Each structure stands twice: as C-alpha cells, then as structure tokens.
Amino acid sequence: MLFTGEYEHSIDAKQRLAIPAEVRASIDPERHGTSFYAVPGPNGAIWLWPERTFEQMAGAMDQSLLPPEEMMEFEELLFSQAARLEPDKTGRVRLPERLLQQTGIEQAVMILGVKDHLELRTPADWEQRRQERLEKQGEIMLRARRALMAQRRSPAEDET
C-alpha cells in the first residue's frame, strides 16, 4: 500500500473525518483490512495505519516474551494510545478526542499520504512544515540518498 498526496478535509461536530475516496479506493479489504489504527506520531501528527499493516508490524515485535526495556516502553506508549477506527458506510472514521487535543487539530485537517500511512495535521502546521522542507529539499534528498546507499552496503564492505 502506497499512500501519496495531500487532502484538505474537515472534521464534523461528532469528530468524524471522511477518508478521501481516492485513498479508500486504493485499499484492498482482503489485503489491508477495512479499518484503521490511529496513533500519535513521533512528529506531532496523528498517524493512521491500515488495519492489517498495523497488526503485521505489531506481530513483528513479538519475538520474545520478555522484550528489552526500550521495547517495553515503546509498546506501552504506542499500544495504550492506539485506537482502532472502523469506517462508517460513507467512509468516515471517528477520531479520539485525546489525539485531537494532543495535536491541536480542530475542524480543518490536512490528510497526508506518507508512504505506508496517513498523517493528520492542522493546515497551518502542514504549511509551515512543507515550506521548511521545501527550503531544504536538496539537503533532505541528499541525506535520504546517503541513508539508502548505507542500507544497500553489505556487511563485508563495512569491515574494509
């Protein structure tokens, strides 16, 4: 599943957000599920993960009955804050009040496609972040390219 684009939407009085039709159309219920999980992202946004993607990532963490302390803290924070969002017949999900308060999202919201998840931000926050990123676009792309190249290197190359 590849999420891209940006969409400006609004949240109604019942805290419901319509997932864009273009996004809903790209989701395969058999492969991705029908629901989303909402979690507070490390960047101050609400992250929405397709149901099965989130569950697969959670399953990948189950390598031990006694995870390291860092994983215990991460899991406690992530899963206690996560909320499963079931879309209604029109594709709307009800966002938890606590996540909206944490991010300062009220009525207007930007929905951003960010590779494997969606991010929800206030329009003002997104405009500021986008401008900051655009000003550093060359530097950001160079750092990303270097990171990708480092991932592709074999362990044998690192020893030389």
Secondary structure, 3 states (H helix, E strand, C coil): CCECCEEEEEECCCCEEECCHHHHHHCCHHHHCCCEEEEECCCCCEEEEEHHHHHHHHHHCCCCCCCCHHHHHHHHHHHHHCEEECCCCCCEEECCHHHHHHHCCCCEEEEEEEECEEEEECHHHHHHHHHHHHHCHHHHHHHHHHHHHHHHCCHHHHHC
